[in-house]
Amino acid sequence: MVGRAVHGEATDAFRQWYGRMSKQLGHQPPQRIINELRLLQRQHPEHPEAETIEVAIGYLEKRLSMIDYPFFVAGRFPLGQDMSKAATKLSCSSG
């Protein structure tokens, strides 16, 4: 629930952030998502949901090899719903 926690439920800022993150997840190395979350963390260090960001970063760091979707696409591995689940996890989960 990182994006919603920081930007607010159903805001334009959340929708733009989520759209950018979802696209990056499918087309960029997963470390880039973590870098974006770290940037968000630096931009909002005193935010009440700062721990949510840290939990999401830890969750994704443990799964870098599992969420490298550009690698899987390049290797023509079947993805199915896994990419959608990961994108949902990124925006909706607290860990």
C-alpha positions, 0 to 999 in steps of 0.5 A: 500500500505504498503509493496509497499510503503516501499519495492518498487513496484515489488521487491523481498523484497515486494514479500517476505513480502507480501507472509509472511503477507498473510500467517500470516493473514490466520494462525495467530491472526490478532494482529501479522500482526499489530505487523509486521507493527509496526516493519516495522514502527520502522525499517523505522521511517523516510520513506516518507510513514510512515503515510501509515503504521500508517493508515494501523495499525489504519485500522486493529486495528479497525477491529481485530474481523473481520479479525481473520481468524484462529478463523473463520476457527477453528469455520468452519465459511464460509470465501469466498472472505473476506480473500483475500480482507483483504490481498489485503487491507493490501498490497494495501490500504492506509486506 
